[in-house]
Amino acid sequence: MTELNAEHARQAIVEHTRRLAESAAAARPDAVVPTAPRWTVTDLVEHVGQTQHWVAEIIERRITDPAQLPTEMAVPPAGPSEWQAWLAASAQRVVSACSDDAFDAPVFNAAGDERSGTRFWLSSMLNESVVHGADAAIVAGRPVDIEPGIAAALISNHFAMLSSPTWEMQRSESAHAIRGTGQTLQWLATDTADDTGAWLVERRPDGAAWRPATQQADVTVTGPAGSLLLILTRRRPLTGVQVDGDAALAQHWIDHTAHDAG
């Protein structure tokens, strides 16, 4: 799986959370986020900050039993004037919790895969800051800028989640919808190294599977890694990239692979 250097990931969480805060401050607090229409900008800010504090507590306390997960969320700021400082603090807390010393410590991994709990949460928090940072930029009318290496790592994380042992339990409707009879989807990034920018997905009867590989597929979607990430996370439509083969197959995959309720 494509993984970032841990320090690079930590820096990216802080940077993308900062950008999110700036974009949120430039938008109306009650503005609806078009890429997450159940949320306003205020909801978006509170979700990201509370999630970062929640995850930090899991790692700090070395929680391994899901029954012991925190039940109280951090108190959100009183208003927009406090957003930037509050998000800066939540980002710093979670990256400090995800220190190198914590990687081998026993920590609950919600995906149930082979990653250590801290590595799982580091990828998850990077995804939160980047994808929700894109949400905030879009609502504020600002450009979305995602480094290709970061986007590639998050695409790998995206597929890892969709094929993880716990995905069916968490998102049963999605898990069943993306099963198939051997249909294949190839995703190719045009701006990364060859060994980090190719993802092959196979829809099997027992669930979806993926691996980093390049081969002929029923549909191939090619474009910059950042564009692929935003398409896969349903922040942009399946446009502006090259689609060869069964476009309906790619669209079906996108339509049935939401990570959250935003």
N, C-alpha and C positions, 0 to 999 in steps of 0.2 A: 504494500500500500504506500502511496506517495505521502510522506510525512515531512513536515518542516522541522528544521532544527528548533529545539525547544525554546531557545532564547529568541529566535526570530519570531516564533509564534507568540511569545509573551509580549514582545515589542509591538507586534501587529494588533494584539488585543487592545493595548493601551491606545495606539494610534487610531484605530478604527472606532473605538468608543469615543475618542475625542472628536473625530469627524461627525459621528452621530450626534453628539451633544451640540456641536456648532450648527448642524443642519436643523436640529429640533428647535434651537433658539431662534432660527430664522423663519420658522413656520408658526402658524397660529396654534396654540395649545389644543384647541378643539377641532383642528383640521383633521378630516378623515384620511387615513393612510391608504392610498389607492391600491397598493400591493398587499395590504392586510386590512380589508375594508371593515372588519369588526373592531378595529382599533382607531383611536385618535392618536395624535402625536403624544399627548400626555400618557396614554396607555402604553405606547411604545417605549417611552423613556422609563416608566415605572417597571415594565416587564424586564428590560435589559438590566437595569440596576439591581432589582430584586433577585433576578436569576444569578447574577454574578455574586452577590452576597450569599445566597443560598448554597451555591456550589462551593464557594470558599469555606463555608462552615463544614460542609461534608468532608472536605480534604483536611482542614485544620483538626477536626475531631477524629479523623481516621475512621469514619463510619463505614462499616462493612455490611451491616444488616439493614435492608430497605425499610424494615419496620421502625428503625431508629432515625430515619431521615428527618431533617428539620420540618416542623409544622408551622412555624411562624416566619413571616417574610419581613424583610427590612422595611422600616417606615419610610414612605416616599417623601421627597422634598415638598415643602409647602407651596411652591410655585416655580415658574420657569426661571426666575432669577437665580435659583439654587441648583438647577439641573446640571450645569457643567461641573461644578465642584463635587456634587453628589456622584455623578457618573465617573469622574476621575478617581474618586475614592473607591468606588466599587470595582473598577477595572484594576486598580493597583492592588486591592485586597486579593482578588482572585489570581492574579499573576504571581503574587508573593506566595500564595498557597500552593501554586503549581511549580514549586521550586524543584531543582534537580534532585534534592534530597527526598522529595515526596514520591518520586516515580516508582520506587520499589516498595513503598509502604502499602499495606492492605487498605484499599479504598473501594467502595461500591462502584461497579461499572454497570450503568443502566442498559447498555447494549448486550452485556453478557458474552462479549467476544474475547479474543485473546489479548487485547490491550490491557495494560494496568489501568486501574481506576483513574489515576491522575492523568495518564496520557489520554484516556477517553474524554475526561472533562476538559482538558486543555483544547482538544480539537473541537469539542462542543462549544466552548466559550469563544473560540475563534470564529466559529460559524455564526454564533449569535451576534458578535460585534460587526462582522463583515456584512452578513445578509440584512440584519436590521439597520445597519448603517446605510445600506443601499435604500432601504425603505424610507429612512429619514431624508436622504438626499433627493429621492424622487419626489416626495411631498413638498420639499423646499425648492424644487426646480434646479437642483445642483447636479453637476456631473457625477457619475459613479466611477470611481477609479480603484481597481483591484489589481494588485501585482499578480502577474501570471503564476508565479510559484505558489502564492497563497491560494489563488483560485484553484489550482491543480490539486493541492492538498485537500481543499474542502470538497472538491468533486469526489476524490477517493473516499473521504469521510462520508459523504452523501450516500454513495453506493454501499459502503460498509454498513451503514445504519439500515438501509433497505433490505439487506441480506443477513442481518444480524439475528442471533437466536431469539431475541425478544421482540422483534418487529411485529410478528403476528399477534402477540399478546397486546402490544401497545396500539397497533393500527391494523386490526384484523381485516378490515375492508380493503385497505391498500394491499396487504400481503396476498390476499386472494385474487385481487384484480390483476396483479402483475405476474401471476403464474401463467404458464403457457405450455406449448408443445415443442419447444426448441427454437422459437423465434429469437433472432439476435439483433442487437443494437450496438453500433460502434459510435463512440464519441471521440473526436480527434481535436486536440488543441493545436493551433497553428503557431503559438508563440512560446512554447516550452521545449525543453530537451525531449528527444524522441522517447526516452524511457520513462518520462513522467507525464506525458500528455496524451495517452491512449488508454481508453477504457472499453472493454468488451463486456456486454451484458447479455446473458442468456435467460430466457423465460422458460423455466422447467416446470413440470407438473408438481414438483414438491416445493417450488419457490424460486425466486430469482437468484441468480448467481452472477458474479462479475470477476474479472481479473484484468490486470494491466496487460494489454495485448493489442495487436493490430492484425486484423484479418477481414476478409470479405464478410459482409453482414447483410441482413435484410434491409436495414436502413443505416446510413452513415451520416452523422451530423458533424460538420467541421467548422471551426471558428476559433476566435481568441478564447483562452481559458476563462476569462472573466465573463464573456458573453455566455459561454456554455453553463457556467455556474448560475448565472441569473436566470437562464432558461430552465434549468433543472429545478431550481427552487421557486419557479413560477413568478419571478420578478419581472421577466420580460417574455413576450410571446416568441414562438418559434419562427422568428424572422431575423434578417440581418446575418444569417449564417447559411452555409451550404448544406442542403439536405439532398442526399442521393438515395433513391430506393423508396421504400414504403413510408411516406411521411405520416400517414395515419397511425402507424405503429409507434413512431416517436411521440406523436401527440397523445396517444393513449397512455403511454408511459408517464409523460409529464402530468397528465390530468389525474393520475391515480397515485401520486407519490408525494403528497404533502407531509411535511415534518411536524407542523404545528397547526393550531387552530386560528392563527392570526389572519 
